[in-house]
Amino acid sequence: MIVNSQPTAQSWLDQALTFLHTVARWLGQAIVGAVNSIVPHLISNDLIDPIGYLALLTIIVVLVGVFEALRRLAYWVVGLGWVLIVVRIVIDKLKS
């Protein structure tokens, strides 16, 4: 019997989840470190991961809101552009 001794490569999903966990951990450490530098021992180190995940979700929600606002702004700009084109065509036709 031959045993495969080579480590298996992580799937893209494993890598993505590991990346998200790392980012959440860094955010949690930064937030807990900043708060604890102002008020020592206010937040336990046990809360680093939950705070980090919550901060990551907050960033995602804010970005989605910003992109939603930009999308709405783009619709208004495009709509205004079409209105101005129609006005220009009407003015050109009234002049001739």
VMD Tcl script that draws the C-alpha trace (Angstrom):
set ca {
  {0.00 0.00 0.00}
  {1.38 3.40 -1.05}
  {0.64 6.37 1.17}
  {0.65 9.81 -0.37}
  {2.99 11.87 1.78}
  {2.61 15.09 -0.20}
  {0.47 17.78 1.40}
  {-2.71 18.54 -0.48}
  {-3.11 21.99 -1.95}
  {-5.72 24.19 -0.35}
  {-8.74 24.96 -2.47}
  {-9.51 28.54 -3.42}
  {-12.33 28.54 -0.86}
  {-9.96 27.49 1.93}
  {-7.55 30.22 0.90}
  {-10.30 32.85 0.73}
  {-11.63 31.91 4.17}
  {-8.12 31.92 5.62}
  {-7.56 35.38 4.12}
  {-10.83 36.70 5.59}
  {-9.97 35.23 8.99}
  {-6.54 36.84 8.88}
  {-7.99 40.24 7.95}
  {-10.64 39.96 10.68}
  {-7.98 38.99 13.22}
  {-5.80 41.98 12.27}
  {-8.76 44.34 12.49}
  {-9.73 42.91 15.87}
  {-6.19 43.23 17.19}
  {-5.98 46.83 15.96}
  {-9.31 47.82 17.52}
  {-8.71 46.03 20.82}
  {-5.18 47.42 20.98}
  {-6.38 50.97 20.31}
  {-9.17 50.80 22.89}
  {-6.95 49.10 25.48}
  {-4.27 51.74 24.99}
  {-6.82 54.38 25.98}
  {-8.49 52.41 28.78}
  {-6.19 49.56 29.88}
  {-7.70 46.08 30.13}
  {-11.16 47.25 29.01}
  {-11.58 44.61 26.29}
  {-10.52 41.00 26.77}
  {-8.29 39.34 24.17}
  {-11.01 36.69 23.81}
  {-13.03 39.27 21.88}
  {-10.40 39.96 19.20}
  {-11.93 37.60 16.63}
  {-15.59 38.60 17.16}
  {-14.72 42.30 17.07}
  {-12.62 41.75 13.96}
  {-15.40 39.91 12.12}
  {-17.91 42.57 13.12}
  {-15.55 45.31 11.91}
  {-15.05 43.45 8.61}
  {-18.82 43.13 8.13}
  {-19.23 46.82 8.96}
  {-16.67 47.75 6.30}
  {-18.50 45.58 3.75}
  {-21.87 47.16 4.62}
  {-20.41 50.66 4.30}
  {-18.81 49.83 0.94}
  {-22.07 48.35 -0.37}
  {-23.85 51.53 0.71}
  {-21.26 53.70 -1.03}
  {-21.50 51.64 -4.23}
  {-25.31 51.77 -4.05}
  {-25.15 55.56 -3.77}
  {-22.69 55.74 -6.68}
  {-24.96 53.51 -8.76}
  {-27.93 55.78 -8.07}
  {-25.83 58.82 -8.93}
  {-24.82 57.18 -12.20}
  {-28.49 56.57 -13.07}
  {-29.29 60.23 -12.40}
  {-26.34 61.41 -14.54}
  {-27.30 59.10 -17.40}
  {-30.96 60.15 -17.16}
  {-30.02 63.82 -17.11}
  {-27.75 63.24 -20.11}
  {-30.63 61.75 -22.12}
  {-32.93 64.62 -21.13}
  {-30.32 67.15 -22.24}
  {-29.86 65.31 -25.57}
  {-33.62 65.38 -26.19}
  {-33.75 69.11 -25.29}
  {-30.87 69.78 -27.69}
  {-32.62 67.92 -30.51}
  {-35.88 69.82 -29.91}
  {-34.06 73.17 -29.82}
  {-32.19 72.32 -33.07}
  {-35.48 71.38 -34.79}
  {-37.24 74.54 -33.57}
  {-34.44 76.73 -34.97}
  {-34.74 75.26 -38.48}
}
mol new
graphics top color blue
foreach p $ca { graphics top sphere $p radius 0.5 }
foreach p [lrange $ca 0 end-1] q [lrange $ca 1 end] { graphics top cylinder $p $q radius 0.2 }
display resetview
